[in-house]
Amino acid sequence: MKKKSSLNRPYLRIFFDCCQVYQRVYRNPSGEAYAGCCPRCLRMIRFKIAPHGTSSRGFIVS
């Protein structure tokens, strides 16, 4: 049986300005958004996936 690799999971690279840290934020199981939180202060974020979307993979959250 083959394990599912995290390399194949879509993610965004987020810079949390609040704590000056980067974090990978993965797409949720339903495929409708990317959701995660700051690893230090636990600030929650959610990026909805639009039909035409964007090709950007990195974002700054302030």
Secondary structure as UniProt FT lines:
FT   HELIX           6..8
FT   STRAND          11..16
FT   TURN            17..20
FT   STRAND          21..27
FT   TURN            29..30
FT   STRAND          33..37
FT   TURN            39..41
FT   STRAND          44..48
FT   STRAND          58..61
//
